[in-house]
Amino acid sequence: MLPLFVITSLLAFASSKPCDTEGSNRELLLSLNKNLLRSLETQDGLPNPSVHLALRLSNSHNLAKESEHLNKLKNNLHNDLQSSLSNSRPVVGLLALYTLALKSSCYDLNTITFAVGEKSETLLTHLKKQMEQEKEHIAFSQRPLTNYYQYSLGVLALCTSGIRVNNHVSNKLIKAVEHEHFKHGDTESVDTYAMAGMALQCVKDSGSHAQNSAELDTALSKVKQKLLASRRPDGHIGNEFSTGLAVQALLTMGTEVAECAASMEAMRTAARNNIYHNPMAISQTLPALHQKSYLTVKSKECLNEDNTLTLEPLDPVVVLPTETKVAVTVEVVTSSGAAEVYSVDVPKGSSLLEALELLKGKHVGFMYEMESSLWGPFLSAVNGEQARQSDRRYWHLSSDGTALSEGVRDFKIEAAQRISIKNKSY
């Protein structure tokens, strides 16, 4: 039986308030959909399977552009995954998203293979093997090779593809929920709870975890409680960038999220304020605004789809250089606790990445290295020191003591501030 506070929270969450007209909401969805479609033309690096998944879960389509992107995934992303698998690099999260993207296009997954060594095996076989490696690593060291977000994605991708998830694999996720292992640094990861909720709900719906159904139900209740407890006064769950996944998870787990619920309104407000300019952010938010989740791909048929989405030519945007400069102090704290402080003046509106580049040119002692991700570039090394996932370390970014929710390319500097870059463990 659910505690009274959870029941009360559910009722509060489901209640609606006055919100924009249906026509206005529909226009916003269409605008986000078009922005995501345009991102296919400007994306750098590998084609993004999360973007493809969101486009396929939308109600309006441009099937020609989606098909073109699918081909890029099957070539460029496939080759990158092939290289990672051949070099024994753990890529369960990317492999899972690739699986979900293909599934969303109703592609026959049994025709997708990877050759490692002398042996060629299907995508799903490789995904199962990756999950077994992750599971064994948890048994040995109490944590996955990658992280529980990617582990959850792996469970979800296998389950939505009709593959029975090994009980030992799903049990590891259930235990991680029970022991509250979903943390990034000192903060609980709403994104991970959301992805775990979708994965475990899929396992429950498949009926493959009947022996431990009570533990599974307890884990799902805890995930739901964690997400509801993470709601902010403005309606977001966690932060602006985790709300989409959180709403997807709540919908999946049977919580009614009304069209005018506070979380839906919060996402719409953020979208209208251009908070979701990163394609990855749109890709996780758009399905939730359609009141769908990644589990939708399990039953997707790709029949009689609306093919009316077209892109109008955009007027070129001319950004005039600003003469206004703002003072930025950058503090770099290494894993040993040693700190270096630098200062630089940057044009107002510069990205943090642009500020770091200016700092690099001004101070001989400051240097940094970047790596790419689906969210964009991220710091991998500062002043010669690395913060690697394999060592359970990362560069924590904050501004005037508040952790940044955006990456170095997306965060804009509008006023004088102190940026802190700390090598932290998780």
C-alpha positions as CSV (number, residue, x, y, z in Angstrom):
1,M,0.0,0.0,0.0
2,L,1.3,3.4,-0.9
3,P,2.1,5.9,1.9
4,L,-0.5,8.7,2.2
5,F,2.1,11.3,1.2
6,V,2.7,9.5,-2.1
7,I,-1.0,9.3,-2.8
8,T,-1.4,13.0,-2.0
9,S,1.5,13.8,-4.3
10,L,0.1,11.7,-7.1
11,L,-3.2,13.6,-6.9
12,A,-1.5,16.9,-6.8
13,F,0.7,15.9,-9.7
14,A,-2.3,14.9,-11.8
15,S,-4.4,18.0,-11.1
16,S,-4.4,20.5,-13.8
17,K,-4.4,24.3,-13.9
18,P,-5.3,26.8,-16.6
19,C,-2.9,26.5,-19.4
20,D,-2.3,27.7,-23.0
21,T,-4.9,26.9,-25.7
22,E,-4.7,23.6,-27.5
23,G,-3.8,25.4,-30.7
24,S,-0.9,27.2,-29.0
25,N,0.5,24.0,-27.6
26,R,0.2,22.3,-30.9
27,E,2.2,25.1,-32.6
28,L,4.9,24.7,-29.9
29,L,5.2,21.0,-30.5
30,L,5.5,21.6,-34.2
31,S,8.2,24.2,-33.7
32,L,10.2,21.9,-31.5
33,N,9.8,19.1,-34.1
34,K,11.1,21.4,-36.8
35,N,14.0,22.5,-34.7
36,L,14.9,18.9,-34.1
37,L,14.6,18.1,-37.8
38,R,16.8,21.2,-38.7
39,S,19.4,19.9,-36.3
40,L,20.1,17.0,-38.6
41,E,21.5,19.4,-41.1
42,T,23.8,21.2,-38.7
43,Q,24.9,18.5,-36.3
44,D,28.6,17.9,-35.9
45,G,30.1,14.5,-35.0
46,L,28.1,11.3,-35.1
47,P,24.4,11.2,-36.0
48,N,22.4,11.2,-32.8
49,P,20.1,8.2,-32.2
50,S,18.2,10.0,-29.5
51,V,17.2,12.7,-32.0
52,H,16.0,10.0,-34.4
53,L,14.0,8.3,-31.7
54,A,12.2,11.6,-30.8
55,L,11.4,12.4,-34.4
56,R,9.9,8.9,-34.8
57,L,7.8,9.3,-31.6
58,S,6.4,12.6,-32.9
59,N,3.0,12.9,-34.5
60,S,4.2,14.7,-37.6
61,H,6.9,13.4,-39.8
62,N,9.2,14.2,-42.7
63,L,9.8,10.6,-43.7
64,A,12.4,11.4,-46.4
65,K,14.7,13.3,-43.9
66,E,14.1,10.6,-41.2
67,S,15.0,7.9,-43.7
68,E,18.2,9.8,-44.7
69,H,19.1,10.1,-41.0
70,L,18.4,6.4,-40.4
71,N,20.9,5.6,-43.2
72,K,23.5,7.8,-41.5
73,L,23.0,6.0,-38.2
74,K,23.4,2.6,-40.0
75,N,26.6,3.8,-41.5
76,N,28.5,6.4,-39.4
77,L,27.2,5.5,-36.0
78,H,27.4,1.8,-36.8
79,N,31.0,2.0,-37.8
80,D,31.9,3.9,-34.7
81,L,30.2,1.3,-32.5
82,Q,32.0,-1.4,-34.6
83,S,35.3,0.2,-33.7
84,S,34.4,0.4,-30.0
85,L,33.3,-3.2,-29.8
86,S,36.4,-4.4,-31.6
87,N,38.5,-2.5,-29.1
88,S,36.5,-3.8,-26.1
89,R,35.3,-0.3,-25.1
90,P,32.0,-0.4,-23.0
91,V,29.3,1.3,-25.1
92,V,26.1,-0.1,-23.7
93,G,24.3,3.2,-23.6
94,L,25.0,4.2,-27.2
95,L,24.3,0.6,-28.4
96,A,21.0,0.7,-26.6
97,L,20.0,4.1,-28.1
98,Y,21.0,2.8,-31.5
99,T,18.7,-0.2,-30.9
100,L,15.8,2.0,-29.8
101,A,16.3,4.3,-32.8
102,L,16.2,1.4,-35.3
103,K,13.2,-0.1,-33.5
104,S,11.4,3.3,-33.7
105,S,11.7,3.0,-37.5
106,C,10.4,-0.6,-37.4
107,Y,13.7,-1.8,-38.8
108,D,14.5,-5.5,-38.6
109,L,17.1,-5.7,-35.8
110,N,18.1,-9.2,-36.8
111,T,19.7,-7.8,-40.0
112,I,22.1,-5.5,-38.0
113,T,25.4,-7.2,-37.2
114,F,28.8,-6.4,-35.9
115,A,31.9,-8.4,-36.7
116,V,34.3,-8.7,-33.7
117,G,37.4,-10.8,-34.4
118,E,36.3,-13.7,-36.6
119,K,32.7,-13.7,-35.5
120,S,29.7,-11.8,-36.8
121,E,26.8,-11.4,-34.4
122,T,23.6,-9.4,-34.3
123,L,23.2,-6.1,-32.5
124,L,20.9,-7.6,-29.9
125,T,23.5,-10.3,-29.2
126,H,26.2,-7.7,-28.6
127,L,23.8,-5.7,-26.4
128,K,23.1,-8.8,-24.3
129,K,26.9,-9.4,-24.0
130,Q,27.5,-5.8,-23.0
131,M,24.8,-6.1,-20.3
132,E,26.4,-9.3,-19.0
133,Q,29.7,-7.5,-18.7
134,E,28.1,-4.7,-16.9
135,K,26.3,-7.1,-14.5
136,E,29.5,-8.9,-13.7
137,H,31.3,-5.7,-13.0
138,I,28.5,-4.7,-10.5
139,A,28.9,-8.1,-8.8
140,F,32.6,-7.5,-8.5
141,S,32.9,-3.8,-7.7
142,Q,29.3,-2.7,-6.7
143,R,29.0,-0.5,-9.8
144,P,28.6,-0.9,-13.6
145,L,31.4,-0.5,-16.1
146,T,29.7,2.6,-17.3
147,N,26.9,3.9,-15.1
148,Y,23.3,3.0,-14.0
149,Y,21.8,5.4,-16.6
150,Q,23.4,3.4,-19.4
151,Y,22.6,0.1,-17.7
152,S,19.0,1.1,-17.5
153,L,19.0,2.1,-21.2
154,G,20.4,-1.4,-22.0
155,V,17.6,-3.1,-20.0
156,L,15.0,-0.9,-21.8
157,A,16.4,-1.5,-25.3
158,L,16.4,-5.3,-24.8
159,C,13.0,-5.4,-23.3
160,T,11.3,-3.2,-25.9
161,S,12.9,-5.4,-28.6
162,G,11.1,-8.4,-27.2
163,I,14.2,-9.9,-25.6
164,R,13.7,-11.6,-22.2
165,V,15.9,-9.7,-19.8
166,N,18.0,-12.0,-17.6
167,N,16.7,-11.9,-14.0
168,H,20.2,-11.5,-12.7
169,V,20.5,-8.4,-14.9
170,S,17.2,-6.8,-13.9
171,N,17.9,-7.7,-10.2
172,K,21.0,-5.6,-10.2
173,L,18.9,-2.6,-11.3
174,I,16.3,-3.4,-8.6
175,K,19.0,-3.6,-5.9
176,A,20.5,-0.3,-7.2
177,V,17.2,1.4,-6.7
178,E,16.7,-0.2,-3.3
179,H,20.2,1.0,-2.1
180,E,19.9,4.4,-3.7
181,H,23.0,4.1,-5.9
182,F,21.8,6.6,-8.5
183,K,24.0,9.6,-7.6
184,H,26.2,11.9,-9.6
185,G,28.7,13.3,-7.2
186,D,26.6,14.3,-4.1
187,T,23.4,14.7,-6.0
188,E,20.7,12.1,-6.8
189,S,20.3,11.6,-10.5
190,V,16.7,12.2,-11.6
191,D,17.6,11.2,-15.1
192,T,18.8,7.8,-13.9
193,Y,15.8,7.2,-11.7
194,A,13.6,8.0,-14.7
195,M,15.4,5.7,-17.1
196,A,15.4,2.9,-14.5
197,G,11.7,3.4,-14.0
198,M,11.0,3.0,-17.7
199,A,13.3,-0.1,-17.9
200,L,11.8,-1.8,-14.9
201,Q,8.2,-1.0,-15.9
202,C,9.0,-2.6,-19.3
203,V,10.3,-5.7,-17.5
204,K,7.2,-5.8,-15.3
205,D,4.9,-5.5,-18.4
206,S,6.7,-8.3,-20.1
207,G,6.0,-10.7,-17.2
208,S,9.5,-12.0,-17.2
209,H,10.2,-11.1,-13.6
210,A,7.3,-13.0,-12.0
211,Q,9.5,-14.7,-9.3
212,N,10.6,-11.4,-7.7
213,S,7.5,-9.4,-8.5
214,A,7.2,-8.0,-5.0
215,E,10.8,-6.6,-5.1
216,L,10.1,-5.2,-8.6
217,D,6.9,-3.4,-7.5
218,T,8.8,-2.0,-4.5
219,A,11.5,-0.6,-6.7
220,L,9.0,0.9,-9.1
221,S,7.2,2.6,-6.1
222,K,10.5,4.0,-4.9
223,V,11.4,5.4,-8.3
224,K,8.0,7.0,-8.5
225,Q,8.4,8.5,-5.0
226,K,11.9,9.8,-5.8
227,L,10.7,11.5,-9.0
228,L,7.7,13.1,-7.3
229,A,9.8,14.3,-4.4
230,S,12.2,16.0,-6.9
231,R,9.6,18.4,-8.1
232,R,10.5,22.1,-7.9
233,P,8.0,24.9,-7.2
234,D,8.2,25.9,-10.9
235,G,7.0,22.4,-12.0
236,H,10.3,21.0,-13.2
237,I,11.4,17.6,-11.9
238,G,15.0,17.8,-11.0
239,N,15.9,20.5,-13.4
240,E,14.8,21.7,-16.9
241,F,16.8,19.0,-18.6
242,S,15.6,16.0,-16.6
243,T,11.9,16.9,-16.6
244,G,11.2,15.3,-20.0
245,L,12.6,11.9,-18.9
246,A,10.9,12.1,-15.5
247,V,7.5,12.8,-17.1
248,Q,8.1,9.9,-19.6
249,A,8.8,7.6,-16.6
250,L,5.8,8.7,-14.6
251,L,3.5,8.2,-17.7
252,T,5.1,4.7,-18.2
253,M,4.5,3.8,-14.5
254,G,0.8,4.7,-14.7
255,T,0.9,8.2,-13.1
256,E,-1.5,10.5,-14.9
257,V,0.3,13.6,-16.1
258,A,-2.5,15.9,-17.3
259,E,-2.0,18.1,-20.4
260,C,-2.0,21.1,-18.1
261,A,0.0,19.6,-15.2
262,A,2.7,21.8,-13.7
263,S,5.5,19.7,-15.2
264,M,4.0,20.0,-18.7
265,E,3.6,23.7,-18.3
266,A,7.1,24.0,-17.0
267,M,8.5,22.3,-20.1
268,R,6.5,24.5,-22.4
269,T,7.7,27.6,-20.7
270,A,11.3,26.5,-20.9
271,A,10.8,25.7,-24.6
272,R,9.3,29.1,-25.3
273,N,12.3,30.7,-23.5
274,N,14.6,28.7,-25.8
275,I,16.1,26.7,-22.9
276,Y,16.0,23.6,-25.1
277,H,18.2,24.7,-27.9
278,N,20.5,21.6,-27.6
279,P,19.1,18.9,-29.9
280,M,19.7,16.3,-27.1
281,A,17.5,18.3,-24.7
282,I,14.7,18.6,-27.3
283,S,14.9,14.8,-28.0
284,Q,14.2,13.9,-24.4
285,T,11.5,16.6,-23.9
286,L,9.5,16.3,-27.1
287,P,8.1,12.7,-26.4
288,A,7.0,13.8,-23.0
289,L,5.2,16.8,-24.4
290,H,3.4,14.3,-26.8
291,Q,2.6,12.4,-23.6
292,K,4.6,9.4,-24.9
293,S,7.6,7.5,-23.6
294,Y,10.4,5.5,-25.0
295,L,8.3,2.4,-24.3
296,T,6.1,3.4,-27.1
297,V,8.6,1.9,-29.6
298,K,7.7,-1.6,-28.3
299,S,4.4,-1.5,-30.1
300,K,5.2,1.0,-32.9
301,E,4.0,-0.1,-36.3
302,C,5.0,2.7,-38.6
303,L,1.8,2.6,-40.6
304,N,-0.2,5.5,-42.0
305,E,2.1,8.1,-40.6
306,D,1.5,11.8,-41.1
307,N,4.1,12.9,-43.6
308,T,3.3,16.6,-43.7
309,L,6.2,18.1,-41.8
310,T,8.1,20.6,-44.0
311,L,10.9,23.1,-43.2
312,E,10.5,26.6,-44.4
313,P,13.7,28.5,-45.2
314,L,15.0,30.5,-42.3
315,D,16.1,34.1,-42.5
316,P,19.8,34.3,-41.8
317,V,20.5,35.5,-38.2
318,V,23.1,38.2,-38.0
319,V,24.8,38.3,-34.6
320,L,26.5,41.6,-34.1
321,P,29.6,41.5,-32.0
322,T,29.2,43.1,-28.6
323,E,31.6,45.6,-27.1
324,T,30.4,44.9,-23.6
325,K,32.9,42.8,-21.6
326,V,32.3,40.9,-18.4
327,A,34.9,39.8,-15.9
328,V,35.1,36.0,-15.3
329,T,37.2,34.4,-12.6
330,V,38.0,30.7,-13.3
331,E,39.0,28.4,-10.4
332,V,40.5,25.0,-11.3
333,V,40.6,22.5,-8.4
334,T,42.5,19.3,-9.1
335,S,41.8,15.9,-7.5
336,S,44.3,16.6,-4.8
337,G,42.5,19.7,-3.8
338,A,45.2,22.1,-5.2
339,A,43.6,25.2,-6.8
340,E,44.6,27.7,-9.4
341,V,42.7,30.9,-10.1
342,Y,42.6,32.8,-13.4
343,S,40.8,35.8,-14.7
344,V,39.7,36.9,-18.1
345,D,37.3,39.5,-19.7
346,V,34.9,38.0,-22.2
347,P,32.3,39.5,-24.5
348,K,28.9,39.4,-22.9
349,G,26.9,36.4,-24.2
350,S,30.0,34.2,-24.8
351,S,29.7,30.5,-24.2
352,L,31.8,29.0,-21.4
353,L,33.7,27.2,-24.1
354,E,34.6,30.5,-25.8
355,A,35.6,31.9,-22.4
356,L,37.9,29.0,-21.8
357,E,39.5,29.4,-25.2
358,L,40.1,33.1,-24.5
359,L,41.6,32.1,-21.1
360,K,43.8,29.6,-22.8
361,G,45.2,32.3,-25.1
362,K,45.8,34.7,-22.2
363,H,47.3,32.4,-19.6
364,V,50.2,30.1,-20.6
365,G,49.5,27.9,-17.5
366,F,45.9,27.2,-18.5
367,M,45.0,24.4,-20.9
368,Y,42.2,22.0,-21.5
369,E,41.1,19.1,-23.7
370,M,37.6,18.2,-24.9
371,E,35.8,15.0,-25.8
372,S,32.5,14.7,-27.8
373,S,29.2,13.3,-26.5
374,L,25.6,13.3,-27.6
375,W,25.1,16.4,-25.5
376,G,28.0,18.2,-27.2
377,P,31.7,18.7,-26.1
378,F,32.7,18.2,-22.5
379,L,35.9,18.7,-20.5
380,S,38.1,15.7,-20.3
381,A,41.4,17.2,-19.1
382,V,42.3,20.5,-17.5
383,N,45.9,21.6,-16.9
384,G,47.1,18.2,-17.9
385,E,44.9,16.3,-15.4
386,Q,42.2,14.0,-16.7
387,A,38.8,13.2,-15.1
388,R,37.8,9.9,-16.8
389,Q,34.7,7.8,-16.5
390,S,36.9,4.7,-16.1
391,D,38.2,6.3,-12.9
392,R,34.8,7.4,-11.8
393,R,35.8,11.1,-12.0
394,Y,34.4,14.1,-13.9
395,W,34.9,17.9,-14.1
396,H,32.2,19.5,-12.0
397,L,31.2,22.9,-13.3
398,S,29.6,25.6,-11.2
399,S,28.9,29.4,-11.4
400,D,29.0,31.3,-8.2
401,G,28.5,28.1,-6.3
402,T,25.6,26.8,-8.3
403,A,26.1,23.7,-10.4
404,L,25.7,24.2,-14.1
405,S,22.9,22.2,-15.8
406,E,24.3,22.9,-19.3
407,G,27.5,22.0,-20.9
408,V,30.5,24.2,-21.8
409,R,29.1,25.0,-25.3
410,D,25.6,25.8,-24.1
411,F,26.1,27.8,-21.0
412,K,26.2,31.5,-21.8
413,I,28.0,34.2,-19.7
414,E,25.8,37.2,-19.3
415,A,27.3,38.8,-16.2
416,A,30.5,38.8,-14.1
417,Q,30.9,35.5,-12.2
418,R,33.2,33.0,-10.7
419,I,33.4,29.7,-12.6
420,S,34.6,26.7,-10.7
421,I,36.0,23.6,-12.4
422,K,36.6,20.8,-9.9
423,N,37.9,17.2,-10.5
424,K,35.3,15.2,-8.5
425,S,34.6,11.5,-8.0
426,Y,31.2,9.8,-8.3
